[in-house]
Amino acid sequence: MGKTLITLVLITTVSTNFAQEKRARDYGIEIGILKPGDHNAITDVKGVMVGHTTLHSGDDIRTGVTAILPHSGNIFQRKVPAAIYIGNGFGKLAGYSQVKELGNIETPIILTNTLSVPSASEALISYTLGLPGNEKVRSVNPVVGETNDGYLNDIRGRHVKQKHVLDAIINAKSGPVIEGNIGAGTGTVCFGYKGGVGTASRLVPKKFGGYTIGVLVQSNFGGVLEINGVPIAKELDNYPKTFRYDVDGSCMIVIMTDAPLDARNLERMAKRAMLGLAKTGGIASNGSGDYVIAVSTADQNRIPNTSSAIVQKTETLRNEAISPLFLATIEATEEAIVNSLFAGRTTTGHNGNHIEGLPIGRILEIIEAYKDPKK
């Protein structure tokens, strides 16, 4: 599964079809009222693929790359409607202004660490220029999000290289998505515990369109942890510690849906993801970079890079029909963050810094007690 690429760096490129630790729903924690898709993952949206590259070596390297592809074709030639919402802008997300201006995305979405955004951008440009059909392309808008994993990772070493990004893209797959200490989540910390990659999905009832909404997060932020409405941090009496050490941080949230939405309503949906973050106890603090990227994968609304027509015909969901998607986004975001915590494993990294995984046994006891106050 792994091989040594360069001195001291063990690079593990992981596909998305392996088993993993139990998720929140496996413990009976069912967040919200809507049903998840088959995999309860962003890949439940047809055509969406996820790939990871994980760098875990020695005492100091704990980082990686996660790639999210809205479809398997040439994304530059068949762009997808998209929007980016900034919950709090203490971050280095690349590609924002063109997405805001034109309302589409033309590359895979890459998540990595803060100081690796330039390397990831270079890789996306190289990847796009190298695709058949792109021989005359002279402008590429790479979309790269980040969180700062510098507590557990030697972030100044800038260990993520273009090859690692390309590996994540090439190895992206549909199906189950591995969560926790993997890819862009390898070195992240959330609510004072080990965070990481998390994902979830929701199915909108058929009478409201039968659409699928999938969310993937890179959790690296703080606040006062709640799980499914239960005040975990308060019960564990660890919220003062959280506020001393881990309020600041960031969360990248990526939403995919097969609903036919334009950029305006995708931005409206992206805003609701912040409500899902808030339901976990996140506060989007001063030093937190909280960004939401929302994409519609609907076939009929893909945007050709060139066309002889001066009018593009699209189908767009009416405003009155979008509220169920708002609910689905909130629920999937909340569960994706919780899943990232349940999958996070105790880690020691840079400078001997140590982060415990979520105390799942104790948390399950607290949740059970809230179901039955007599216990």
C-alpha positions as CSV (number, residue, x, y, z in Angstrom):
1,M,0.0,0.0,0.0
2,G,2.9,2.4,0.5
3,K,6.4,3.0,-0.9
4,T,9.3,5.3,-0.1
5,L,9.4,8.1,-2.6
6,I,11.9,10.5,-1.1
7,T,14.2,10.3,1.9
8,L,12.2,10.3,5.2
9,V,8.8,10.6,3.5
10,L,6.6,7.5,3.6
11,I,3.8,8.3,1.1
12,T,0.6,6.3,1.3
13,T,-1.9,6.8,-1.6
14,V,-5.2,5.4,-0.4
15,S,-8.2,4.7,-2.5
16,T,-11.7,5.1,-1.2
17,N,-12.9,1.4,-1.0
18,F,-11.3,0.2,2.2
19,A,-13.0,-0.4,5.5
20,Q,-12.5,2.0,8.4
21,E,-13.4,2.5,12.0
22,K,-17.0,2.8,13.1
23,R,-18.8,6.0,12.3
24,A,-21.2,7.9,14.4
25,R,-24.3,6.2,12.8
26,D,-22.8,2.8,13.6
27,Y,-23.1,3.7,17.3
28,G,-26.8,4.6,16.9
29,I,-26.2,8.4,16.6
30,E,-28.6,9.4,13.9
31,I,-28.3,13.1,13.1
32,G,-31.3,14.8,11.6
33,I,-34.4,13.4,10.0
34,L,-33.4,12.8,6.4
35,K,-32.0,9.5,5.2
36,P,-28.3,9.2,4.1
37,G,-27.3,7.7,0.8
38,D,-25.8,4.2,0.3
39,H,-22.4,5.2,1.6
40,N,-23.4,8.2,3.6
41,A,-20.7,10.0,1.8
42,I,-20.1,12.8,-0.8
43,T,-19.7,10.1,-3.4
44,D,-23.4,9.2,-3.1
45,V,-23.8,12.0,-5.6
46,K,-23.4,10.2,-8.9
47,G,-20.1,10.7,-10.6
48,V,-18.3,12.3,-7.7
49,M,-14.9,10.8,-6.8
50,V,-12.5,11.3,-3.9
51,G,-8.8,10.5,-3.6
52,H,-6.3,10.8,-0.8
53,T,-2.6,11.0,-0.5
54,T,-1.3,10.7,3.0
55,L,2.2,11.8,4.2
56,H,3.1,10.2,7.6
57,S,6.8,9.8,8.3
58,G,9.1,10.0,11.2
59,D,8.3,12.3,14.1
60,D,7.3,15.4,12.2
61,I,5.4,14.8,8.9
62,R,1.7,14.5,9.4
63,T,-0.1,16.0,6.3
64,G,-1.5,15.1,3.0
65,V,-3.9,15.9,0.1
66,T,-7.6,15.1,-0.6
67,A,-9.0,15.6,-4.1
68,I,-12.7,15.9,-4.9
69,L,-13.8,15.5,-8.5
70,P,-17.3,16.4,-9.5
71,H,-17.2,14.1,-12.5
72,S,-14.7,11.9,-14.3
73,G,-14.4,13.8,-17.5
74,N,-12.3,16.9,-18.5
75,I,-13.6,19.4,-16.0
76,F,-12.1,22.3,-17.8
77,Q,-14.0,21.5,-20.9
78,R,-17.2,20.6,-19.0
79,K,-17.2,23.1,-16.2
80,V,-19.7,22.8,-13.3
81,P,-21.9,25.5,-11.7
82,A,-20.3,26.4,-8.3
83,A,-20.2,28.9,-5.5
84,I,-17.9,29.6,-2.6
85,Y,-19.2,31.1,0.7
86,I,-16.8,32.5,3.3
87,G,-17.9,31.9,6.8
88,N,-14.8,33.5,8.2
89,G,-11.9,34.5,5.9
90,F,-8.8,33.8,7.9
91,G,-7.6,31.4,5.2
92,K,-5.7,30.9,1.9
93,L,-8.3,29.4,-0.4
94,A,-7.1,29.8,-4.0
95,G,-9.4,30.4,-6.9
96,Y,-12.2,32.3,-5.1
97,S,-12.5,35.4,-7.2
98,Q,-13.1,33.7,-10.6
99,V,-15.6,31.3,-9.0
100,K,-17.4,34.3,-7.5
101,E,-17.4,36.1,-10.9
102,L,-18.3,33.4,-13.3
103,G,-20.1,30.9,-11.1
104,N,-18.3,27.7,-12.1
105,I,-15.4,25.5,-11.3
106,E,-13.0,24.1,-14.0
107,T,-10.6,21.9,-12.0
108,P,-10.8,19.2,-9.3
109,I,-11.1,20.6,-5.8
110,I,-7.9,20.1,-3.7
111,L,-7.7,20.2,0.1
112,T,-4.3,20.3,1.8
113,N,-2.3,22.3,4.4
114,T,-1.9,26.1,4.5
115,L,1.6,26.3,3.1
116,S,1.0,23.7,0.4
117,V,-1.6,25.7,-1.4
118,P,1.0,27.0,-4.0
119,S,2.2,23.4,-4.7
120,A,-1.3,22.2,-5.0
121,S,-2.2,25.0,-7.4
122,E,0.8,24.2,-9.6
123,A,-0.2,20.6,-9.7
124,L,-3.8,21.4,-10.7
125,I,-2.5,23.7,-13.5
126,S,-0.1,20.9,-14.7
127,Y,-2.9,18.3,-14.5
128,T,-5.3,20.5,-16.5
129,L,-2.9,21.6,-19.1
130,G,-1.9,18.0,-19.7
131,L,-5.4,16.7,-20.4
132,P,-6.3,15.8,-24.0
133,G,-8.3,18.6,-25.5
134,N,-6.6,21.3,-23.4
135,E,-3.6,21.8,-25.7
136,K,-4.6,25.5,-26.3
137,V,-5.5,26.3,-22.8
138,R,-3.7,29.4,-21.5
139,S,-5.6,30.2,-18.3
140,V,-6.5,27.8,-15.4
141,N,-8.3,28.7,-12.2
142,P,-7.1,26.1,-9.6
143,V,-9.4,25.7,-6.6
144,V,-7.4,24.8,-3.5
145,G,-8.6,24.9,0.1
146,E,-6.6,24.5,3.3
147,T,-6.4,24.2,7.0
148,N,-3.3,24.7,9.1
149,D,-1.9,21.4,10.5
150,G,1.2,23.0,12.0
151,Y,0.6,21.6,15.5
152,L,1.1,18.0,14.4
153,N,2.9,18.5,11.1
154,D,6.2,20.2,10.2
155,I,4.3,22.6,8.0
156,R,7.3,24.8,7.3
157,G,9.0,21.8,5.6
158,R,6.4,22.0,2.8
159,H,6.5,18.3,2.2
160,V,3.5,18.2,-0.1
161,K,4.8,18.1,-3.7
162,Q,3.0,18.2,-7.0
163,K,3.3,14.4,-7.4
164,H,1.3,13.9,-4.2
165,V,-1.5,16.1,-5.5
166,L,-1.5,14.3,-8.9
167,D,-1.6,10.9,-7.1
168,A,-4.7,12.0,-5.2
169,I,-6.5,13.0,-8.4
170,I,-5.4,9.9,-10.3
171,N,-6.5,7.6,-7.5
172,A,-9.8,9.2,-6.9
173,K,-12.7,6.8,-6.8
174,S,-16.4,6.6,-6.1
175,G,-17.9,4.5,-3.3
176,P,-17.0,4.6,0.4
177,V,-14.7,7.3,1.6
178,I,-12.1,6.7,4.2
179,E,-12.2,9.3,7.0
180,G,-10.1,10.6,9.9
181,N,-6.3,10.6,9.7
182,I,-6.0,10.5,6.0
183,G,-5.2,12.9,3.1
184,A,-5.8,16.5,4.1
185,G,-7.0,15.4,7.5
186,T,-3.8,13.6,8.6
187,G,-2.6,16.4,10.9
188,T,-5.7,18.3,11.8
189,V,-7.2,18.9,15.3
190,C,-10.9,19.6,16.1
191,F,-12.4,20.6,19.4
192,G,-9.1,19.7,21.1
193,Y,-9.3,16.1,19.7
194,K,-8.0,14.5,16.6
195,G,-10.0,15.8,13.6
196,G,-9.6,14.9,10.0
197,V,-11.6,14.1,6.9
198,G,-15.3,13.4,7.4
199,T,-18.2,12.9,5.0
200,A,-21.9,12.3,5.0
201,S,-24.9,12.6,2.6
202,R,-28.6,13.1,2.6
203,L,-31.4,12.1,0.2
204,V,-34.2,14.6,-0.4
205,P,-37.6,12.9,-0.5
206,K,-38.9,12.2,-4.0
207,K,-41.8,14.6,-3.7
208,F,-39.2,17.3,-3.3
209,G,-37.1,16.2,-6.3
210,G,-35.3,13.1,-5.0
211,Y,-31.9,14.9,-5.1
212,T,-28.7,13.8,-3.3
213,I,-26.5,16.2,-1.3
214,G,-23.1,15.0,-0.2
215,V,-20.6,16.8,2.1
216,L,-16.9,16.3,2.8
217,V,-15.1,18.3,5.5
218,Q,-11.5,18.9,6.6
219,S,-12.1,19.6,10.3
220,N,-9.5,21.7,12.1
221,F,-11.4,24.1,14.3
222,G,-12.6,24.7,17.8
223,G,-15.5,25.7,20.0
224,V,-17.6,23.9,22.5
225,L,-18.3,20.4,21.2
226,E,-21.9,19.2,20.9
227,I,-22.9,15.9,19.3
228,N,-26.5,15.5,18.1
229,G,-27.6,18.3,20.5
230,V,-25.8,16.8,23.5
231,P,-23.4,19.3,25.2
232,I,-20.4,16.9,25.2
233,A,-17.7,19.5,26.1
234,K,-19.8,20.8,29.0
235,E,-20.4,17.3,30.4
236,L,-16.7,16.4,30.0
237,D,-15.9,19.8,31.6
238,N,-13.2,20.4,29.0
239,Y,-14.4,23.5,27.3
240,P,-12.0,25.8,29.3
241,K,-9.2,23.8,27.8
242,T,-10.7,24.1,24.4
243,F,-10.8,27.9,24.7
244,R,-7.3,28.2,25.8
245,Y,-5.8,26.0,23.1
246,D,-8.0,25.3,20.2
247,V,-10.7,27.9,19.4
248,D,-8.9,29.1,16.3
249,G,-8.4,26.8,13.4
250,S,-10.3,26.2,10.1
251,C,-12.8,24.0,8.4
252,M,-13.1,23.3,4.7
253,I,-16.5,22.2,3.6
254,V,-17.2,20.8,0.1
255,I,-20.8,20.2,-1.0
256,M,-21.8,18.3,-4.1
257,T,-25.4,17.8,-5.3
258,D,-27.1,16.5,-8.4
259,A,-29.8,19.1,-8.1
260,P,-29.9,21.6,-11.0
261,L,-28.8,24.7,-9.2
262,D,-27.2,27.9,-10.5
263,A,-24.4,29.7,-8.7
264,R,-26.8,32.0,-6.8
265,N,-28.7,29.1,-5.2
266,L,-25.5,27.1,-4.6
267,E,-24.2,30.0,-2.6
268,R,-27.4,30.1,-0.6
269,M,-27.0,26.4,0.1
270,A,-23.4,26.9,1.0
271,K,-24.4,29.4,3.7
272,R,-26.5,26.7,5.4
273,A,-23.4,24.5,5.8
274,M,-22.2,27.0,8.5
275,L,-25.4,26.2,10.4
276,G,-24.3,22.6,10.4
277,L,-20.9,23.6,11.7
278,A,-22.6,25.7,14.5
279,K,-24.6,22.7,15.5
280,T,-21.4,20.9,16.4
281,G,-20.4,23.8,18.6
282,G,-18.1,25.5,16.1
283,I,-18.0,29.3,16.4
284,A,-16.0,30.5,13.3
285,S,-13.6,32.3,15.6
286,N,-11.3,35.2,14.6
287,G,-8.5,33.0,13.5
288,S,-10.6,30.4,11.7
289,G,-10.7,30.0,8.0
290,D,-14.2,28.5,7.3
291,Y,-15.0,28.1,3.6
292,V,-17.8,26.3,1.9
293,I,-17.5,25.2,-1.8
294,A,-20.8,24.1,-3.3
295,V,-21.1,22.4,-6.7
296,S,-24.0,21.2,-8.9
297,T,-23.1,18.1,-10.9
298,A,-26.3,18.0,-12.9
299,D,-25.5,16.8,-16.4
300,Q,-27.8,19.2,-18.2
301,N,-26.1,22.2,-16.6
302,R,-22.5,21.5,-17.3
303,I,-20.8,24.4,-19.1
304,P,-18.9,23.8,-22.3
305,N,-15.6,25.7,-22.4
306,T,-16.4,26.8,-25.9
307,S,-19.6,26.9,-27.9
308,S,-20.9,28.4,-31.2
309,A,-24.1,29.3,-29.4
310,I,-24.4,32.6,-27.6
311,V,-27.2,31.3,-25.3
312,Q,-26.8,28.4,-22.9
313,K,-30.0,26.6,-21.9
314,T,-30.1,25.3,-18.4
315,E,-32.6,23.9,-15.9
316,T,-32.7,25.6,-12.5
317,L,-34.5,24.5,-9.4
318,R,-37.0,27.2,-8.3
319,N,-36.4,29.1,-5.2
320,E,-39.5,27.7,-3.6
321,A,-38.2,24.2,-4.0
322,I,-34.8,24.7,-2.4
323,S,-35.6,24.5,1.4
324,P,-35.3,20.7,1.6
325,L,-31.8,21.0,0.2
326,F,-31.0,23.6,2.9
327,L,-32.0,21.1,5.5
328,A,-30.1,18.3,3.8
329,T,-26.9,20.5,3.7
330,I,-27.2,21.3,7.4
331,E,-27.6,17.7,8.4
332,A,-24.9,16.3,6.2
333,T,-22.4,19.0,7.3
334,E,-23.1,18.3,11.0
335,E,-22.7,14.5,10.5
336,A,-19.6,14.9,8.4
337,I,-17.9,16.9,11.1
338,V,-18.9,14.3,13.8
339,N,-17.7,11.5,11.5
340,S,-14.3,13.2,11.2
341,L,-14.0,13.1,15.0
342,F,-15.2,9.5,15.4
343,A,-12.6,8.4,12.8
344,G,-9.8,10.5,14.2
345,R,-7.1,8.5,15.9
346,T,-4.7,9.5,18.7
347,T,-1.6,11.1,17.1
348,T,1.8,12.3,18.1
349,G,3.6,14.5,15.7
350,H,5.9,17.6,15.2
351,N,7.9,18.6,18.3
352,G,6.3,15.7,20.2
353,N,2.9,17.4,20.2
354,H,0.2,14.9,21.1
355,I,-3.6,14.9,20.4
356,E,-6.0,12.3,21.7
357,G,-8.7,10.8,19.7
358,L,-12.3,11.3,20.7
359,P,-13.1,9.4,24.0
360,I,-15.9,7.5,22.2
361,G,-16.9,5.3,25.2
362,R,-17.4,8.2,27.5
363,I,-19.3,10.1,24.9
364,L,-21.6,7.3,24.2
365,E,-22.4,7.1,28.0
366,I,-23.2,10.8,28.0
367,I,-25.5,10.6,25.0
368,E,-27.2,7.6,26.5
369,A,-27.7,9.5,29.8
370,Y,-29.4,12.3,27.9
371,K,-31.8,9.8,26.3
372,D,-32.7,8.5,29.8
373,P,-31.9,11.1,32.5
374,K,-32.5,8.5,35.2
375,K,-29.3,6.7,34.2
